[in-house]
Amino acid sequence: MKRRIPRSQWLPALLLVYMLAMGLYFGRDLIEQGETMRLVIVSAVEVLLITALYFFLRKKEKG
């Protein structure tokens, strides 16, 4: 019997992997252009949104 992975786990994990890939892809160029603070702020906001999504989906799944 297969156990389904809850959406509150796989969706935030997928978004986190996507965020990391985009950070690696665009991060070097942003740092070279002197936009390090922009990269840090955008990454922090994305992590906060992914965390909020996790708790929202978890609450929705429980009831």
Gaussian input, Z-matrix of N, CA and C with variables (Angstrom, degrees):
# hf/3-21g

backbone

0 1
 N
 C     1     B1
 C     2     B2     1     A1
 N     3     B3     2     A2     1     D1
 C     4     B4     3     A3     2     D2
 C     5     B5     4     A4     3     D3
 N     6     B6     5     A5     4     D4
 C     7     B7     6     A6     5     D5
 C     8     B8     7     A7     6     D6
 N     9     B9     8     A8     7     D7
 C    10    B10     9     A9     8     D8
 C    11    B11    10    A10     9     D9
 N    12    B12    11    A11    10    D10
 C    13    B13    12    A12    11    D11
 C    14    B14    13    A13    12    D12
 N    15    B15    14    A14    13    D13
 C    16    B16    15    A15    14    D14
 C    17    B17    16    A16    15    D15
 N    18    B18    17    A17    16    D16
 C    19    B19    18    A18    17    D17
 C    20    B20    19    A19    18    D18
 N    21    B21    20    A20    19    D19
 C    22    B22    21    A21    20    D20
 C    23    B23    22    A22    21    D21
 N    24    B24    23    A23    22    D22
 C    25    B25    24    A24    23    D23
 C    26    B26    25    A25    24    D24
 N    27    B27    26    A26    25    D25
 C    28    B28    27    A27    26    D26
 C    29    B29    28    A28    27    D27
 N    30    B30    29    A29    28    D28
 C    31    B31    30    A30    29    D29
 C    32    B32    31    A31    30    D30
 N    33    B33    32    A32    31    D31
 C    34    B34    33    A33    32    D32
 C    35    B35    34    A34    33    D33
 N    36    B36    35    A35    34    D34
 C    37    B37    36    A36    35    D35
 C    38    B38    37    A37    36    D36
 N    39    B39    38    A38    37    D37
 C    40    B40    39    A39    38    D38
 C    41    B41    40    A40    39    D39
 N    42    B42    41    A41    40    D40
 C    43    B43    42    A42    41    D41
 C    44    B44    43    A43    42    D42
 N    45    B45    44    A44    43    D43
 C    46    B46    45    A45    44    D44
 C    47    B47    46    A46    45    D45
 N    48    B48    47    A47    46    D46
 C    49    B49    48    A48    47    D47
 C    50    B50    49    A49    48    D48
 N    51    B51    50    A50    49    D49
 C    52    B52    51    A51    50    D50
 C    53    B53    52    A52    51    D51
 N    54    B54    53    A53    52    D52
 C    55    B55    54    A54    53    D53
 C    56    B56    55    A55    54    D54
 N    57    B57    56    A56    55    D55
 C    58    B58    57    A57    56    D56
 C    59    B59    58    A58    57    D57
 N    60    B60    59    A59    58    D58
 C    61    B61    60    A60    59    D59
 C    62    B62    61    A61    60    D60
 N    63    B63    62    A62    61    D61
 C    64    B64    63    A63    62    D62
 C    65    B65    64    A64    63    D63
 N    66    B66    65    A65    64    D64
 C    67    B67    66    A66    65    D65
 C    68    B68    67    A67    66    D66
 N    69    B69    68    A68    67    D67
 C    70    B70    69    A69    68    D68
 C    71    B71    70    A70    69    D69
 N    72    B72    71    A71    70    D70
 C    73    B73    72    A72    71    D71
 C    74    B74    73    A73    72    D72
 N    75    B75    74    A74    73    D73
 C    76    B76    75    A75    74    D74
 C    77    B77    76    A76    75    D75
 N    78    B78    77    A77    76    D76
 C    79    B79    78    A78    77    D77
 C    80    B80    79    A79    78    D78
 N    81    B81    80    A80    79    D79
 C    82    B82    81    A81    80    D80
 C    83    B83    82    A82    81    D81
 N    84    B84    83    A83    82    D82
 C    85    B85    84    A84    83    D83
 C    86    B86    85    A85    84    D84
 N    87    B87    86    A86    85    D85
 C    88    B88    87    A87    86    D86
 C    89    B89    88    A88    87    D87
 N    90    B90    89    A89    88    D88
 C    91    B91    90    A90    89    D89
 C    92    B92    91    A91    90    D90
 N    93    B93    92    A92    91    D91
 C    94    B94    93    A93    92    D92
 C    95    B95    94    A94    93    D93
 N    96    B96    95    A95    94    D94
 C    97    B97    96    A96    95    D95
 C    98    B98    97    A97    96    D96
 N    99    B99    98    A98    97    D97
 C   100   B100    99    A99    98    D98
 C   101   B101   100   A100    99    D99
 N   102   B102   101   A101   100   D100
 C   103   B103   102   A102   101   D101
 C   104   B104   103   A103   102   D102
 N   105   B105   104   A104   103   D103
 C   106   B106   105   A105   104   D104
 C   107   B107   106   A106   105   D105
 N   108   B108   107   A107   106   D106
 C   109   B109   108   A108   107   D107
 C   110   B110   109   A109   108   D108
 N   111   B111   110   A110   109   D109
 C   112   B112   111   A111   110   D110
 C   113   B113   112   A112   111   D111
 N   114   B114   113   A113   112   D112
 C   115   B115   114   A114   113   D113
 C   116   B116   115   A115   114   D114
 N   117   B117   116   A116   115   D115
 C   118   B118   117   A117   116   D116
 C   119   B119   118   A118   117   D117
 N   120   B120   119   A119   118   D118
 C   121   B121   120   A120   119   D119
 C   122   B122   121   A121   120   D120
 N   123   B123   122   A122   121   D121
 C   124   B124   123   A123   122   D122
 C   125   B125   124   A124   123   D123
 N   126   B126   125   A125   124   D124
 C   127   B127   126   A126   125   D125
 C   128   B128   127   A127   126   D126
 N   129   B129   128   A128   127   D127
 C   130   B130   129   A129   128   D128
 C   131   B131   130   A130   129   D129
 N   132   B132   131   A131   130   D130
 C   133   B133   132   A132   131   D131
 C   134   B134   133   A133   132   D132
 N   135   B135   134   A134   133   D133
 C   136   B136   135   A135   134   D134
 C   137   B137   136   A136   135   D135
 N   138   B138   137   A137   136   D136
 C   139   B139   138   A138   137   D137
 C   140   B140   139   A139   138   D138
 N   141   B141   140   A140   139   D139
 C   142   B142   141   A141   140   D140
 C   143   B143   142   A142   141   D141
 N   144   B144   143   A143   142   D142
 C   145   B145   144   A144   143   D143
 C   146   B146   145   A145   144   D144
 N   147   B147   146   A146   145   D145
 C   148   B148   147   A147   146   D146
 C   149   B149   148   A148   147   D147
 N   150   B150   149   A149   148   D148
 C   151   B151   150   A150   149   D149
 C   152   B152   151   A151   150   D150
 N   153   B153   152   A152   151   D151
 C   154   B154   153   A153   152   D152
 C   155   B155   154   A154   153   D153
 N   156   B156   155   A155   154   D154
 C   157   B157   156   A156   155   D155
 C   158   B158   157   A157   156   D156
 N   159   B159   158   A158   157   D157
 C   160   B160   159   A159   158   D158
 C   161   B161   160   A160   159   D159
 N   162   B162   161   A161   160   D160
 C   163   B163   162   A162   161   D161
 C   164   B164   163   A163   162   D162
 N   165   B165   164   A164   163   D163
 C   166   B166   165   A165   164   D164
 C   167   B167   166   A166   165   D165
 N   168   B168   167   A167   166   D166
 C   169   B169   168   A168   167   D167
 C   170   B170   169   A169   168   D168
 N   171   B171   170   A170   169   D169
 C   172   B172   171   A171   170   D170
 C   173   B173   172   A172   171   D171
 N   174   B174   173   A173   172   D172
 C   175   B175   174   A174   173   D173
 C   176   B176   175   A175   174   D174
 N   177   B177   176   A176   175   D175
 C   178   B178   177   A177   176   D176
 C   179   B179   178   A178   177   D177
 N   180   B180   179   A179   178   D178
 C   181   B181   180   A180   179   D179
 C   182   B182   181   A181   180   D180
 N   183   B183   182   A182   181   D181
 C   184   B184   183   A183   182   D182
 C   185   B185   184   A184   183   D183
 N   186   B186   185   A185   184   D184
 C   187   B187   186   A186   185   D185
 C   188   B188   187   A187   186   D186

   B1=1.4579
   B2=1.5247
   B3=1.3151
   B4=1.4550
   B5=1.5229
   B6=1.3169
   B7=1.4655
   B8=1.5225
   B9=1.3015
   B10=1.4592
   B11=1.5157
   B12=1.3041
   B13=1.4623
   B14=1.5301
   B15=1.3289
   B16=1.4631
   B17=1.5319
   B18=1.3207
   B19=1.4641
   B20=1.5266
   B21=1.3383
   B22=1.4631
   B23=1.5251
   B24=1.3233
   B25=1.4610
   B26=1.5209
   B27=1.3243
   B28=1.4555
   B29=1.5239
   B30=1.3230
   B31=1.4658
   B32=1.5295
   B33=1.3409
   B34=1.4683
   B35=1.5343
   B36=1.3246
   B37=1.4701
   B38=1.5297
   B39=1.3241
   B40=1.4585
   B41=1.5286
   B42=1.3186
   B43=1.4637
   B44=1.5310
   B45=1.3191
   B46=1.4592
   B47=1.5235
   B48=1.3243
   B49=1.4660
   B50=1.5253
   B51=1.3234
   B52=1.4643
   B53=1.5282
   B54=1.3328
   B55=1.4576
   B56=1.5305
   B57=1.3259
   B58=1.4587
   B59=1.5283
   B60=1.3226
   B61=1.4618
   B62=1.5278
   B63=1.3194
   B64=1.4650
   B65=1.5338
   B66=1.3161
   B67=1.4630
   B68=1.5167
   B69=1.3204
   B70=1.4618
   B71=1.5214
   B72=1.3185
   B73=1.4607
   B74=1.5336
   B75=1.3398
   B76=1.4615
   B77=1.5247
   B78=1.3237
   B79=1.4619
   B80=1.5102
   B81=1.3116
   B82=1.4646
   B83=1.5298
   B84=1.3281
   B85=1.4584
   B86=1.5275
   B87=1.3222
   B88=1.4645
   B89=1.5236
   B90=1.3167
   B91=1.4636
   B92=1.5285
   B93=1.3349
   B94=1.4634
   B95=1.5249
   B96=1.3237
   B97=1.4588
   B98=1.5245
   B99=1.3230
   B100=1.4581
   B101=1.5139
   B102=1.2979
   B103=1.4673
   B104=1.5248
   B105=1.3150
   B106=1.4545
   B107=1.5278
   B108=1.3297
   B109=1.4663
   B110=1.5228
   B111=1.3149
   B112=1.4699
   B113=1.5244
   B114=1.3254
   B115=1.4575
   B116=1.5261
   B117=1.3229
   B118=1.4655
   B119=1.5291
   B120=1.3176
   B121=1.4700
   B122=1.5286
   B123=1.3199
   B124=1.4682
   B125=1.5251
   B126=1.3264
   B127=1.4669
   B128=1.5249
   B129=1.3269
   B130=1.4634
   B131=1.5296
   B132=1.3201
   B133=1.4692
   B134=1.5304
   B135=1.3231
   B136=1.4611
   B137=1.5286
   B138=1.3217
   B139=1.4723
   B140=1.5301
   B141=1.3193
   B142=1.4696
   B143=1.5318
   B144=1.3195
   B145=1.4662
   B146=1.5258
   B147=1.3155
   B148=1.4692
   B149=1.5204
   B150=1.3328
   B151=1.4615
   B152=1.5302
   B153=1.3214
   B154=1.4660
   B155=1.5271
   B156=1.3254
   B157=1.4632
   B158=1.5191
   B159=1.3196
   B160=1.4646
   B161=1.5325
   B162=1.3451
   B163=1.4686
   B164=1.5246
   B165=1.3319
   B166=1.4705
   B167=1.5192
   B168=1.3320
   B169=1.4699
   B170=1.5210
   B171=1.3249
   B172=1.4558
   B173=1.5267
   B174=1.3397
   B175=1.4620
   B176=1.5334
   B177=1.3246
   B178=1.4566
   B179=1.5338
   B180=1.3280
   B181=1.4648
   B182=1.5261
   B183=1.3291
   B184=1.4658
   B185=1.5180
   B186=1.2944
   B187=1.4457
   B188=1.4337
   A1=109.07
   A2=116.20
   A3=120.94
   A4=110.60
   A5=114.16
   A6=119.98
   A7=107.58
   A8=116.33
   A9=120.89
   A10=110.69
   A11=116.04
   A12=121.22
   A13=107.06
   A14=117.32
   A15=119.81
   A16=111.83
   A17=114.93
   A18=120.97
   A19=111.36
   A20=116.95
   A21=120.29
   A22=111.71
   A23=117.39
   A24=120.47
   A25=112.04
   A26=118.44
   A27=118.89
   A28=113.13
   A29=118.54
   A30=119.77
   A31=111.95
   A32=119.88
   A33=118.45
   A34=113.09
   A35=116.95
   A36=119.55
   A37=110.53
   A38=116.88
   A39=121.01
   A40=111.03
   A41=116.72
   A42=120.16
   A43=111.82
   A44=116.95
   A45=120.68
   A46=110.96
   A47=117.32
   A48=121.00
   A49=110.19
   A50=116.98
   A51=121.45
   A52=110.66
   A53=116.92
   A54=121.05
   A55=110.93
   A56=116.58
   A57=120.34
   A58=111.50
   A59=117.28
   A60=120.91
   A61=111.07
   A62=116.83
   A63=119.75
   A64=111.11
   A65=116.31
   A66=119.62
   A67=112.17
   A68=116.49
   A69=119.82
   A70=111.64
   A71=116.26
   A72=120.82
   A73=111.91
   A74=116.81
   A75=121.00
   A76=113.49
   A77=117.42
   A78=121.06
   A79=114.55
   A80=116.56
   A81=119.71
   A82=111.39
   A83=116.71
   A84=120.30
   A85=111.11
   A86=117.20
   A87=119.87
   A88=111.18
   A89=117.18
   A90=120.32
   A91=110.68
   A92=116.95
   A93=120.60
   A94=112.15
   A95=117.30
   A96=121.45
   A97=112.26
   A98=116.58
   A99=120.00
   A100=114.03
   A101=118.05
   A102=121.77
   A103=110.67
   A104=116.46
   A105=121.35
   A106=111.27
   A107=116.49
   A108=120.31
   A109=110.73
   A110=117.25
   A111=120.91
   A112=110.31
   A113=116.57
   A114=121.40
   A115=111.07
   A116=116.75
   A117=121.07
   A118=110.91
   A119=116.90
   A120=120.75
   A121=110.89
   A122=116.74
   A123=120.21
   A124=110.02
   A125=117.22
   A126=120.44
   A127=111.21
   A128=117.00
   A129=120.48
   A130=111.28
   A131=116.91
   A132=120.53
   A133=110.16
   A134=116.85
   A135=119.80
   A136=111.41
   A137=116.98
   A138=120.03
   A139=110.21
   A140=117.40
   A141=120.40
   A142=111.38
   A143=117.09
   A144=120.18
   A145=111.90
   A146=116.97
   A147=120.32
   A148=110.53
   A149=116.68
   A150=120.84
   A151=110.65
   A152=116.72
   A153=120.62
   A154=110.65
   A155=116.80
   A156=120.75
   A157=110.85
   A158=117.14
   A159=121.21
   A160=110.78
   A161=116.57
   A162=119.23
   A163=112.21
   A164=117.32
   A165=120.14
   A166=111.22
   A167=116.87
   A168=119.88
   A169=111.81
   A170=116.44
   A171=120.23
   A172=111.18
   A173=115.95
   A174=120.36
   A175=109.98
   A176=116.94
   A177=121.38
   A178=111.31
   A179=117.68
   A180=120.83
   A181=112.45
   A182=116.82
   A183=120.04
   A184=113.03
   A185=117.13
   A186=113.93
   A187=113.37
   D1=125.92
   D2=-179.18
   D3=-84.47
   D4=138.96
   D5=176.54
   D6=-100.19
   D7=128.05
   D8=-179.87
   D9=-77.39
   D10=139.95
   D11=175.79
   D12=-83.17
   D13=126.26
   D14=-178.41
   D15=-62.61
   D16=146.15
   D17=178.84
   D18=-59.64
   D19=-30.11
   D20=-179.18
   D21=-68.05
   D22=-11.26
   D23=177.94
   D24=-104.31
   D25=-46.94
   D26=-173.32
   D27=-78.04
   D28=-33.48
   D29=-178.48
   D30=-69.12
   D31=-49.76
   D32=175.77
   D33=-61.89
   D34=-35.33
   D35=178.39
   D36=-64.90
   D37=-41.57
   D38=177.94
   D39=-64.10
   D40=-42.35
   D41=178.27
   D42=-66.08
   D43=-35.13
   D44=177.19
   D45=-66.06
   D46=-42.17
   D47=176.58
   D48=-63.03
   D49=-41.57
   D50=177.40
   D51=-61.82
   D52=-44.57
   D53=179.48
   D54=-61.11
   D55=-43.85
   D56=179.05
   D57=-63.70
   D58=-40.82
   D59=178.76
   D60=-63.93
   D61=-43.31
   D62=178.31
   D63=-66.92
   D64=-36.68
   D65=177.04
   D66=-63.90
   D67=-40.01
   D68=177.20
   D69=-69.44
   D70=-37.38
   D71=-177.32
   D72=-71.70
   D73=-47.31
   D74=-176.28
   D75=-97.52
   D76=-17.53
   D77=-173.29
   D78=-60.12
   D79=-43.27
   D80=-178.15
   D81=-61.53
   D82=-43.98
   D83=179.01
   D84=-64.19
   D85=-42.10
   D86=179.49
   D87=-63.70
   D88=-41.06
   D89=179.33
   D90=-65.87
   D91=-41.82
   D92=178.24
   D93=-63.78
   D94=-30.63
   D95=179.60
   D96=-85.79
   D97=1.69
   D98=178.08
   D99=82.25
   D100=20.16
   D101=-178.35
   D102=-107.55
   D103=44.44
   D104=-179.17
   D105=-63.58
   D106=-42.04
   D107=-178.76
   D108=-63.05
   D109=-37.76
   D110=177.69
   D111=-61.43
   D112=-44.40
   D113=179.02
   D114=-61.69
   D115=-43.43
   D116=-179.10
   D117=-66.22
   D118=-44.40
   D119=-178.37
   D120=-65.27
   D121=-45.85
   D122=-179.76
   D123=-62.96
   D124=-41.83
   D125=179.02
   D126=-63.74
   D127=-42.25
   D128=179.82
   D129=-64.11
   D130=-42.09
   D131=178.92
   D132=-64.78
   D133=-40.80
   D134=178.82
   D135=-63.45
   D136=-41.07
   D137=178.37
   D138=-64.10
   D139=-41.10
   D140=177.61
   D141=-62.73
   D142=-42.04
   D143=179.23
   D144=-67.01
   D145=-39.63
   D146=177.97
   D147=-65.48
   D148=-39.40
   D149=177.30
   D150=-64.34
   D151=-44.37
   D152=178.14
   D153=-61.92
   D154=-40.50
   D155=177.59
   D156=-61.33
   D157=-42.86
   D158=179.15
   D159=-57.68
   D160=-49.92
   D161=-178.33
   D162=-67.97
   D163=-36.13
   D164=177.16
   D165=-63.60
   D166=-47.43
   D167=-179.76
   D168=-66.52
   D169=-36.70
   D170=178.97
   D171=-63.75
   D172=-42.84
   D173=178.72
   D174=-65.29
   D175=-40.11
   D176=179.90
   D177=-64.93
   D178=-37.90
   D179=-179.92
   D180=-70.25
   D181=-32.15
   D182=-178.15
   D183=-75.38
   D184=-23.21
   D185=179.84
   D186=172.29

